[in-house]
Amino acid sequence: MIITISGESGSGKTTVGKLLASSLNYKFFSGGYFFRKKAEEYNMDLIDFSNYAEHHPEIDKEEDRMIVEFMQHNDDIILESRLSGYMAYKNNINAIKIYLNTDIATRVDRLASRDKGVDRAGIMTRARSEFLRYMIFYGIDYRVFTNYDYIIDTDHISPENIVNDIVDFYNKFEPDKNKG
């Protein structure tokens, strides 16, 4: 089974994804890793690279192609990225699609503790850039939840409790895999 974890920056995708992978004995993969590495290759911070990507659709399209191919050739994985759930849906890939929703204040707090120089204005700039890119490139608003199987508001829930909720949801699909 493939489990995708989508959400905006700071929603807890990576933290929850790693904990969930450990809980289910799955492998964890992050789509954001590719984007960060590309930003480093271009010697840009994430905000500048997001702005650059607005005018260079090949950046997002390359990442998305890699994500789809990866899902088509792997199983028992947790894949977190902003569009992994949408890509699974669009490409008829059998996956449990999770969306982690979070308010801006929580996202700012989480991202400021992870990335140097992050502030609310920067996060809003990046979110606007991503929204525009996905609307222009794909005609979608990734914050519309109709293609997701399970949506969790992560503002006031610990990552461990989120993982427990997802495992309970997962067990409805794979009841025998998680018994031990």
N, C-alpha and C positions, 0 to 999 in steps of 0.2 A: 504494500500500500504506500502511496505517496501522500504526504501531508504538506500542503502549502500554507505558509503563514505570511499574510499580507498586512499592510498598515503603513501609516506615515512614519517618517523618521522620529524616533523617540517613543514609539508606541510599545516597544518591548519585544519586537520580532526576534532579534538575535538572542536575547537573554532567554526568552521562552522557548525558542527553537532549540537551543543547546540543551536546556533542561529536559525538554520533551524527548529529544533524541536519546539522551542518557536513560530516561525512564523507559522508553520503548526498545532500547538497544538498536536504534536506527542510526544512520549516518546523517550529519548535519551539514548543509551547504547554504552559503549566503550569496545572494545576487549582488548585494551592496559591495562585496569584496571586489568584484570586477570593476564597478564604477569608481571606487576609491583608488584602485591600482591605475586605472586609466587617468584619473585626475593627477596622480603622482607622475605618470609618464609625461603628461603635458605640463608638469610643474605648475599646477593650479590647485587652489583650495577648492572645496566642494561647491561653494557658492559660485565662484568664477567658472568652474567646469560645468555646473548646471546651466549657467547662462550660455556658455559655449555650445553645449549640447542642444540648446534651443534652435541653433542655426545649423547644426550638423546632425541630422536624424540618424546617420549611420552609427553614432555612438549607442543610442538606445536600441536600435534595431539589431545591432550585433549582439548586445547583451541579451536581448529577448530571444534571438535565434538560438543562442547557446543554452539558455534556460529551457526552451522547448525541447531541443535535442537531448539535453540531459535528462529531462523527465521521461522522454520516450524510451530511453535506454537504461533506466535505473528503477529500482524498486526498494522498498523499505528505507525511504529517505525522508528527511524533513528539509524542505527548501523554503527559505524565507527571501522574499523580495517584494517590492511594492506591487508588481504585476504578476507574481507567480500564480496566484489564484485565477486571475483573469486569463492568463495564458493557458492554464490547464483547461479552463472552461472552453475557451475559443478553439482549442485544438483537440477537444474531446479526449483529454487525458484523464483516466480514472484517478481521482485524487479527492481527499477530504480538504476542502478549501476553508481556511480559518482567516478571519479578519480581526485584527486587534485595533480597537478604536480608542483614542486618547485625546483629551483636551490640550490646548496649546500650552497652558501653564505647566502641566505635567511633562509635556514633551521638552519644553525649554529646560526644566530642571534636570531631566535625564540626559539630554544632549550636552548641557554645559558641564556636567560631571565627566563626560566621555571625550568631547572634542574641545580643544583649546579655542578660545575666542568666539564661541557660539553665543548668540544672543537672540532675543525674540525677533528682531528685525531680520537677522540672517536666516532664521528658520522660516519665517514667513516668505522671504525672497525665494528660498529654495523650494518651498511648497508651491508657490505661484508658478515657478519655472517648471516644476514637474507636472502640475496640472495643465499648463499650456502645452507642453510637449506631448502629453498623452492625448489631449483633445485633438491637437493638430495631426499627430502621427497615426492615432488609432480611432479617433472619434469617440473616446470613452472618458467618463469621469470615474476614476478608480475608487472613489469614495461612495459610489452607489453599490449597495450591498446585495443586490438581487442574485448575483452569481456565486455567492459564498454560502457554505453550509452552516457555518457557526460564526457568530459575531460576539466578541467579548469586549466590554468596556474595561480597560485596564487601569483607569485612574486610581482606584482605591483597593486594588486586589494585588496581593503579593504574586510574584512570578510562580512560586510553588503552587499556590491555589489555582492560578490560571492553568498550569500544567495538569493539575488534578482534574479540572473541569474538562480539558481537552481529552485526557485519557478516558474519562467516563464517556464522552461523546464518541471517541475512537472505538471503544469496546462495543458499541452498537453495530459497527461495521465489521470489526475483526474480533469477535468475542473469544476465540480460542487462542489467538496469538499472544495475548498478554497474560496468560495463566502460567503459573510457575510452581 
